[in-house]
Amino acid sequence: MTTLLRNGLVYDGTLNPPRTADVLLEGERIAAVGANLTANAHQTLDCEGLSIAPGLIDAHSHNDFFYDLEDAEGYYKPFLMQGITTQVTGNCGFSVFGVEAGSPHAGKVGAGLFRARNAGGFAAFCDAAAGRLHVNLAPLIGHGTARIGVTGLAPAKLSADELARELVMVEDAMRGGAFGGSLGLMYEPGMYAPRDELVAFARKISDYGGILTVHPRANSSVALGYPLLSKPHIELALDEVIGIQRETGVKMQYSHLIFVGQSSWKCLDTMLAKFAAARAEGLDIAFDHYAMTYGASVITVICPPWYMALSPEKRKSPLNRLKLRLIIDITRKALGIGYQDITVAYISDGARQYEGRTVAEIALAEGMDPLDLYLKLIDLSGGEGRVYLGKYYNEAILRRLMENDLSLCMTDAWVEGMGVQNASAYQGYPTFLLNARAWGVPTERVIHKMTGGVAERFGIRERGHLAAGQYADVTVFDPNALKVKPDQPDFAPEGFRHVLVNGTFAMRDGQYVTQRAGKVLLKR
């Protein structure tokens, strides 16, 4: 099947300005890009007034956890409808593969946010995903997953034998074609790993020429687990990351550079200066960021680990409640974040009345102290409720990050089975495009950050650019018809006309088309 996209404004995925041209697709590949192409195509689509770009690439995703669901298509459809054709998965220390055979801990993979149904080795994942994918997946192996496969969520230091078993799973994935690995230093069990284990993991990724993505130990000026009297904790966390990179030489991607809480916003200049200094030193480090000013988290996000480790009875102890209140109040005030900045996404089927409301609103309506109300929601959800935490950014920070040469675009979002959705899963990338226009950022620059720039950064070959020989992942949109609705999180954005995955339509003439043309991409 040949398809000719005629007379569109072509953004080729580089930083080059766009040009009016035709794009000829033959099967899974791009056959040619140029002006006035002549071909006996099976179908010709008039793209005058439309922009033609490479299929958009999500630099930070967790959508490997949904591919084997019976209703998996619903978890990928919103991403396709915003032009995303490839997602980098296995971030924040968690992948659906990397668990040694016969592990009794396989069911614990997922950080409480996700659930791996068939966690095993890398080859088994590739085989199981073949023919089932709606988007392309570029997989990373999660350190947390590999560690869980050996000792579960146990906090103890690994023995030499246990560490060797963990690294066997890393080698298995890297030899199989994983693009790299990830650390999740804010989640169990990654938070328990001593430095020598983190260094060993990073070095193994580096040995195979992979990239290491890192969810740092802190994303705010104050974080639980750090001494209060120190420089901002977000800076300490970046220092730790850079220290690991210096020791191992690994190529590093700092995941979701955010500044949680208003008091953290003052750290922007220092953090960007640290990245610039590391690059000047010769370290290969960059970062990615959101389009929205908030992000998703588990409801226990504000509770210290010692409290969550207590039995339900001990949590109700007046002394423990007092200790918890003091810690949380001090942390909230130091951060500049309040209960009005925490919105409930989902608690339980029997507590749907709380969804979409802030903790402050619910507490006022029920005549309760906000912390007591919050702890009630934790109990009602069994500690597995979900919230959206605000004040990750303000508009000025979003603009600075987009303008920075080291930034890439991502969603870090997934479709929730129930409750309030994360708008980033539905309209994150058109929001980037609209923001770029409003702020005077050249469109080719932001498209590069969501196509060729991501492909180059992660080593994804033959994708991310519109050029002969590349795979036919293509997004066609009307720049003048782009529309999002931030106050309606699951709104399907307007303006996207055609989306193709490996030459197969996933959207045509603005309508979604069912397909399973996605692939597990391998690093070669």
QUIPEJO-V437981 format. One line per field, one symbol per residue. phi: phi as a letter, one per 20 degrees, with the letter a starting at -180 (. if undefined). burial: # if it has 9 or more other C-alpha atoms within 8 Angstrom, else .. A space follows every 50 residues. Layout:
phi->???
burial->???
This chain:
phi->.dcdeemdeedeneefffbfadcddcmedeeacrelfdbeffbcdfdfnd ddcfgfdefbbcffecfdffdggfedgffffdnedccednelnccecodf gmffdgfefpmnecceecfaefffffffegndeecfddedeegffffgge cmefeffffgfffffffffffgffffpferbbdceddfegfeffgfffff ffffffgemeddeceffbcbfcbfodffeafgffffffgffffffgfdmf fcdefkfccfngfeffegfffffffffffffoeecbbcbeeeecbebffe geefgffffffgfffeggfffffffffffffffffmccffeddfeadafe cffefndffffffffemdfgffffffffffemmdfccddelfbcfffgfg fffffeecebdlcbfefbnfeegffdbffffgfffgffemeggffffgfc bgffgffemeembncebgnffeebcdcefedfbccgecgefffeoeeccc dlndfdcblndfcfbcefcfecec
burial->.#############...#.##############...#...#..#..#..# ###############.##...#..########################## ..#.#######...##..####..##..##.################### ##.........##.###.######.###########.######...###. ######...##############........#######..##.###.### ###############.##..#...#..##...################## ..##..##.#....#....##..##..#..###.###.##########.. ##.##.########...#.#..##..##.##.###########...###. ##....#########...###################...#.######## ######.#.#..################...#.#....#####.###### ########.#.#...########.
